[in-house]
Amino acid sequence: MEAQPKYKGLQKTSPNDLTIGMYVAQLDREWGDTSFPIQGFYIRNNKIISGIADECAHVFVDPRRYDSKMGEVRLRAVGKSPGKSEAKLSARERLQPLKPVTYEDKVEVADEFYGAITSLEEAESILRDCVTKLQSNGGFDINAIEDAITPLVQSVMRNHTAVAALTRMRKMDDYLYSHAISCSVWGAVVGRQLGLPPEEINQLAITCAVMDMGKLSLPLELLTSPDKPSSNEWALLQSHVEKSVTLLNDSGVEDRRLINAVNTHHERFDGSGYPNGLAGNKIPTFGRIAGIVDSYDAMISARPYAIARSSYQAIQEIHVNADILFQRELVEYFIKAIGVFPVGSIVELNSGEVGVVVSQSTNNRLKPKIMLILADDKSERKHLVVIDLSSQDTDESKPLSWWITKELPVNAYGIDPQKYFLG
């Protein structure tokens, strides 16, 4: 997004970047040449975004008039039938419990970081051993995986930001076990945002950790090839779902909810997924969540056949596919849980300065707190300064001072975000 001199304080925005709650102050053409009845309006639903995309190449939004409450989504029911009460919805239909738990952070981010580091290191060690054993003799120890994941979930419950930020900032040397750990954290963060009870959050996190374990029985050259797979290779890659389920069954796992979620994490909301082409509510809730989590982590991870995308790019891709590949309500909750510019992200501002996101705004997810690390010429600042984008520039008659132009890759300009949290 960019500001235009003729529109003081406004940001030029593509229809693809619009979200519910934004205020459209100007269009890229005269108002009278469009079907919009009033000049200036809030985006209250996705139908408005579609209408803008049909008529405009871009619009100008006023970030000071963002209304976060419009973006709040109630997720108790999906496709609720007329006359059917929420109490009668099946677990498959209900995304939230009837009485979701409201969680508050019990400790500050900085206080949770050191404990979160220990939990991550222990999880890495346990998962590395599990992967080695699985590759050597096919043994699968679900109890060991639970021992690895549960402390990470407990960290998320104490503070929803710390372990998620560390997971994003740390580099692990094996995609499969790092993917398992990362997905478990994203699953726990989303489960907490949904207000699930603690035992279900733990179950969801373990589900996300084991959903791709079947890939370990596939040829390594297939998993690491930079080339587009042939039809036969693609069928073999898809078989990892069945192999994951077989591993769970052979290991004595009796939790059908976990197994069903693993079996459906590649199904898609429009029926285009695999292995059974399930659609909508036919996909279990945990399967729908795991599908988003799996896709997000794959996109932000570097692999032989794809460079890592920024979290912002991945979120945009998921948002574009709302109500196509992924259920829209879950997409909105996922974005709210993860954040558009997550804590630990390296971002560049319109001024050319570079900083690290250190805190999210509860009212405007596009305007976090940022610690400025580099000056506009990319030299290291002598004095670190934290700016709060959500509290700046309240005077609508004046142009904005700062806004984020892009999220940068991990370790951009040699910046290690961890040191700014750990001291």
MARDRENRO-351223 format. One record per residue (C-alpha): y, z, x. Coordinates in Angstrom, 3 decimals, m for minus. Layout:
        Y        Z        X
        Y        Z        X
...
END
This chain:
        Y        Z        X
    0.000    0.000    0.000
    3.492   m0.741    1.231
    6.985    0.132    0.087
    9.570   m2.554   m0.586
   13.259   m2.050    0.324
   14.438   m3.379   m3.035
   12.307   m0.809   m4.850
   13.312    2.525   m3.362
   10.430    4.957   m3.130
    7.954    2.593   m4.774
    4.708    1.347   m3.244
    3.424   m2.207   m3.561
   m0.155   m1.921   m4.773
   m3.008   m4.318   m5.487
   m4.753   m3.982   m8.893
   m7.935   m3.084   m6.979
   m6.174   m0.007   m5.565
   m4.899    1.283   m8.911
   m6.356    4.467  m10.359
   m5.910    6.395  m13.579
   m2.843    8.635  m13.427
   m0.618    6.274  m11.408
    2.779    5.280  m12.784
    3.590    1.550  m12.735
    7.345    1.253  m12.289
    7.721   m2.471  m11.550
    5.652   m5.636  m11.802
    5.591   m8.699   m9.561
    7.326  m10.669  m12.342
    9.720  m10.106  m15.203
    8.472   m7.695  m17.850
    9.238  m10.202  m20.592
    6.809  m12.679  m19.030
    3.884  m10.288  m19.554
    2.085   m8.693  m22.487
    3.145   m5.161  m21.517
    5.289   m3.732  m24.348
    7.332   m1.244  m22.308
    8.925   m1.187  m18.886
    7.211    1.497  m16.842
    3.974    3.175  m17.922
    1.174    5.450  m16.803
   m2.292    4.050  m16.233
   m4.291    5.987  m18.808
   m7.577    4.098  m18.726
   m9.449    1.322  m16.947
   m8.610   m1.178  m19.673
   m4.971   m1.028  m18.525
   m6.057   m1.720  m14.927
   m8.040   m4.755  m16.106
   m4.985   m6.010  m18.008
   m2.801   m5.665  m14.926
   m5.353   m7.547  m12.824
   m5.339  m10.396  m15.356
   m1.555  m10.828  m15.206
   m0.324   m9.558  m11.837
   m1.202  m10.072   m8.187
    0.422   m6.725   m7.400
    2.589   m4.023   m8.966
    4.871   m1.275   m7.691
    3.824    2.318   m8.360
    5.923    5.463   m8.072
    3.808    8.034   m6.166
    6.112   10.889   m7.229
    5.097   10.413  m10.851
    1.336   10.500  m10.341
   m0.386   12.553  m13.078
   m3.692   13.907  m11.765
   m4.708   15.323  m15.152
   m5.190   11.828  m16.552
   m7.905   11.215  m13.994
   m9.950   14.241  m15.008
  m13.246   13.150  m16.509
  m15.503   15.155  m18.813
  m19.087   14.454  m17.876
  m21.142   16.402  m20.376
  m22.442   13.329  m22.147
  m23.043    9.674  m21.454
  m23.218    7.197  m24.297
  m23.356    9.996  m26.830
  m24.753    8.719  m30.128
  m22.708    9.302  m33.301
  m23.664   12.590  m34.873
  m25.693   13.730  m31.871
  m24.495   17.088  m30.579
  m24.236   17.827  m26.874
  m26.797   20.598  m27.262
  m29.398   17.986  m28.308
  m28.794   15.673  m25.364
  m31.715   15.406  m22.980
  m31.373   16.457  m19.353
  m31.438   12.750  m18.499
  m28.389   12.107  m20.709
  m26.403   15.203  m19.779
  m24.607   15.031  m16.451
  m23.092   18.491  m16.488
  m24.674   21.633  m17.868
  m23.254   22.690  m21.244
  m21.447   25.489  m19.450
  m20.603   24.165  m15.974
  m19.913   26.697  m13.254
  m16.401   26.730  m11.799
  m16.593   27.314   m8.059
  m13.793   28.572   m5.837
  m13.756   28.514   m2.044
  m14.582   31.987   m0.747
  m13.350   31.416    2.804
  m10.759   29.225    4.509
  m11.759   25.979    6.199
  m11.097   27.287    9.716
  m13.194   30.413    9.086
  m16.163   28.358    7.876
  m16.140   25.795   10.698
  m18.007   27.809   13.334
  m20.778   28.825   10.949
  m20.987   25.249    9.681
  m21.430   23.966   13.251
  m24.386   26.296   13.755
  m25.952   25.215   10.453
  m25.527   21.533   11.326
  m27.007   21.960   14.799
  m30.012   23.809   13.392
  m30.453   21.165   10.693
  m30.329   18.407   13.322
  m33.002   20.155   15.370
  m35.317   20.710   12.393
  m34.875   17.172   11.044
  m35.440   15.692   14.492
  m38.765   17.534   14.713
  m39.702   16.479   11.172
  m38.981   12.838   11.948
  m40.970   12.986   15.200
  m43.996   14.527   13.463
  m43.788   12.078   10.600
  m43.673    9.128   12.976
  m46.579   10.423   15.066
  m49.075   11.670   12.474
  m47.595   11.052    9.035
  m47.155   14.770    8.382
  m44.350   15.730    6.039
  m43.127   19.333    5.825
  m40.922   19.750    2.779
  m40.537   23.479    3.502
  m39.065   22.754    6.939
  m36.618   20.290    5.390
  m35.608   22.884    2.810
  m35.052   25.379    5.650
  m32.744   22.824    7.296
  m30.761   21.899    4.189
  m30.308   25.247    2.425
  m27.843   26.696    5.007
  m25.729   23.530    4.669
  m25.646   23.983    0.902
  m24.666   27.620    1.339
  m21.805   26.496    3.568
  m20.650   24.041    0.879
  m20.722   26.870   m1.650
  m18.503   29.032    0.553
  m16.073   26.207    1.288
  m16.438   22.672   m0.063
  m14.541   21.078    2.832
  m15.677   22.476    6.183
  m19.248   21.229    6.540
  m18.386   17.919    4.852
  m15.588   17.331    7.373
  m17.849   18.241   10.293
  m20.583   15.946    8.998
  m18.106   13.086    8.975
  m16.696   13.895   12.428
  m19.948   14.572   14.329
  m21.940   11.732   15.852
  m25.726   12.069   15.703
  m28.050    9.890   17.756
  m30.498    8.783   15.060
  m29.450    7.140   11.803
  m32.436    8.276    9.735
  m32.099   12.020   10.263
  m28.312   11.891   10.414
  m28.410    9.980    7.110
  m30.663   12.681    5.654
  m28.302   15.462    6.720
  m25.141   13.653    5.642
  m26.555   12.694    2.248
  m27.658   16.262    1.613
  m24.096   17.456    2.249
  m22.536   14.777    0.017
  m25.062   15.654   m2.688
  m24.196   19.352   m2.477
  m20.451   18.631   m2.619
  m20.893   16.457   m5.718
  m23.217   18.980   m7.356
  m20.661   21.710   m6.832
  m17.915   19.504   m8.296
  m20.094   18.895  m11.358
  m20.501   22.631  m11.842
  m24.283   22.633  m11.491
  m25.945   26.039  m10.968
  m26.685   26.897   m7.309
  m30.428   26.256   m7.540
  m29.824   22.738   m8.897
  m27.253   22.004   m6.201
  m29.852   22.961   m3.601
  m32.437   20.774   m5.345
  m30.027   17.824   m5.419
  m29.210   18.262   m1.722
  m32.907   18.288   m0.756
  m33.468   15.212   m2.932
  m30.721   13.353   m1.070
  m32.183   14.458    2.257
  m35.689   13.087    1.645
  m34.998    9.957   m0.439
  m35.238    7.526    2.508
  m38.048    9.191    4.488
  m40.377    6.337    3.544
  m38.426    4.105    5.930
  m40.090    5.915    8.814
  m43.328    4.074    8.059
  m41.648    0.669    8.271
  m41.519   m1.384   11.500
  m38.642   m0.253   13.701
  m37.622   m3.838   14.446
  m37.158   m4.435   10.725
  m34.844   m1.423   10.381
  m32.780   m2.347   13.447
  m32.592   m6.118   13.087
  m29.024   m7.474   12.897
  m30.245  m10.512   10.949
  m30.371  m10.937    7.196
  m33.924  m10.103    6.057
  m36.196  m12.834    4.719
  m37.617  m12.518    1.214
  m40.815  m10.995    2.611
  m38.860   m8.599    4.818
  m36.654   m7.617    1.894
  m39.723   m6.806   m0.195
  m41.015   m4.654    2.664
  m37.667   m2.850    2.937
  m37.704   m2.153   m0.783
  m41.159   m0.618   m0.451
  m39.600    2.408    1.280
  m38.967    3.884   m2.168
  m42.671    3.858   m3.046
  m43.520    5.118    0.440
  m41.061    8.028    0.060
  m42.642    9.008   m3.262
  m46.130    8.766   m1.761
  m45.087   11.046    1.110
  m43.812   13.641   m1.354
  m46.948   13.473   m3.485
  m49.284   13.635   m0.479
  m47.347   16.636    0.834
  m47.990   18.587   m2.345
  m44.453   18.372   m3.751
  m44.703   19.140   m7.476
  m41.029   19.014   m8.418
  m40.999   16.025  m10.779
  m37.205   15.972  m10.985
  m36.996   15.536   m7.224
  m39.711   12.867   m7.173
  m38.180   10.961  m10.099
  m34.775   10.972   m8.398
  m36.233    9.647   m5.140
  m38.068    6.951   m7.108
  m34.842    5.816   m8.823
  m32.132    6.162   m6.176
  m32.019    2.362   m5.760
  m31.884    1.651   m9.494
  m28.443    0.510  m10.629
  m26.439    1.191  m13.762
  m26.486   m2.470  m14.875
  m30.239   m2.820  m14.346
  m29.951   m4.848  m11.130
  m31.660   m2.290   m8.880
  m35.250   m1.664   m7.845
  m38.163   m0.922   m8.081
  m38.223   m1.030  m11.907
  m34.869   m2.496  m12.975
  m33.898    0.615  m14.929
  m30.385    0.763  m16.414
  m27.931    3.319  m17.803
  m29.400    6.562  m19.073
  m32.916    5.436  m18.229
  m32.054    6.382  m14.651
  m32.320   10.173  m14.203
  m29.046   11.943  m13.442
  m30.117   12.962   m9.941
  m31.206    9.367   m9.293
  m27.776    8.089  m10.315
  m26.036   10.621   m8.060
  m28.383    9.943   m5.142
  m27.701    6.210   m5.469
  m23.957    6.718   m5.008
  m24.478    9.188   m2.168
  m26.909    6.857   m0.365
  m24.563    3.874   m0.686
  m21.506    5.820    0.492
  m23.176    7.229    3.593
  m24.698    3.871    4.506
  m21.279    2.221    4.312
  m19.525    4.782    6.536
  m22.322    4.728    9.149
  m22.593    2.241   12.018
  m25.852    0.277   11.902
  m27.219   m2.667   13.929
  m26.361   m5.133   11.164
  m23.067   m3.616    9.937
  m20.042   m1.879   11.396
  m19.034    1.426    9.865
  m16.429    1.231    7.128
  m13.772    3.860    6.683
  m14.308    6.410    3.930
  m11.387    4.825    2.069
  m13.017    1.378    2.218
  m16.345    2.799    1.043
  m14.679    4.643   m1.837
  m12.906    1.434   m2.851
  m16.188   m0.488   m2.832
  m17.858    2.135   m5.003
  m14.861    2.226   m7.347
  m14.933   m1.563   m7.764
  m18.578   m1.288   m8.824
  m18.014    1.423  m11.435
  m19.901    0.599  m14.637
  m21.652   m2.191  m12.730
  m23.818   m0.628  m10.036
  m22.760    2.957  m10.657
  m21.838    4.963  m13.740
  m18.048    5.164  m14.006
  m17.879    8.868  m14.878
  m20.017    9.752  m11.877
  m17.915    7.507   m9.641
  m14.764    9.360  m10.697
  m16.389   12.711  m10.036
  m17.761   11.528   m6.704
  m14.295   10.398   m5.597
  m12.804   13.694   m6.731
  m15.466   15.604   m4.782
  m15.332   13.564   m1.559
  m11.624   12.724   m1.536
   m9.928    9.375   m1.000
   m8.764   10.417    2.474
  m11.223   13.230    3.319
  m10.436   16.146    5.589
  m11.123   15.054    9.168
  m10.107   11.433    8.562
   m7.831    9.765   11.119
   m5.001    7.930    9.377
   m1.999    5.828   10.333
    1.330    6.199    8.535
    4.003    3.641    7.724
    6.042    5.079   10.602
    3.324    4.080   13.076
    2.438    7.718   13.690
   m1.231    8.727   13.668
   m2.670   11.979   12.427
   m5.696   13.844   11.101
   m6.085   14.856    7.464
   m6.315   18.660    7.445
   m6.123   19.449    3.733
   m6.384   17.736    0.357
   m3.753   17.915   m2.370
   m5.147   19.259   m5.643
   m2.632   17.207   m7.623
   m2.552   13.907   m5.732
   m5.620   12.790   m3.824
   m3.656    9.966   m2.188
   m1.229   12.399   m0.524
   m2.973   15.001    1.671
   m1.633   17.238    4.426
   m1.705   15.504    7.818
   m1.416   16.882   11.335
    0.558   14.330   13.354
   m1.167   13.679   16.711
    0.432   10.476   18.039
    4.029    9.311   17.927
    5.040    5.890   16.597
    4.402    4.316   20.027
    0.892    5.889   19.988
    1.776    8.346   22.747
    0.525   11.909   22.295
    3.032   14.198   20.611
    4.166   17.197   22.645
    4.353   19.355   19.521
    1.906   19.037   16.662
    3.427   18.976   13.196
    1.737   19.217    9.798
    3.352   17.222    6.992
    2.498   17.530    3.303
    2.726   14.100    1.685
    2.441   15.589   m1.795
    5.587   17.695   m1.474
    7.902   15.217    0.261
   10.467   12.934   m1.330
   10.864   14.384   m4.813
   14.177   12.552   m5.248
   13.299    9.279   m7.002
   16.557    7.659   m5.929
   15.569    7.771   m2.268
   12.852    5.839   m0.437
    9.699    7.566    0.734
    9.602    8.917    4.278
    5.842    8.750    4.914
    2.784    7.275    3.321
   m0.679    6.367    4.565
   m1.100    2.702    5.410
   m4.742    2.860    6.488
   m7.615    5.046    7.547
   m8.656    4.444   11.161
  m12.187    4.356   12.614
  m13.863    7.476   13.937
  m12.492    8.404   17.394
   m9.586    5.944   17.101
   m7.230    6.291   20.086
   m9.714    8.783   21.536
   m8.821   11.386   18.919
  m11.493   14.029   18.313
  m10.533   15.649   14.989
  m12.822   18.647   15.577
  m10.589   20.169   18.206
   m7.693   20.431   15.756
   m9.816   22.591   13.490
  m11.625   24.636   16.121
   m8.682   25.222   18.422
END
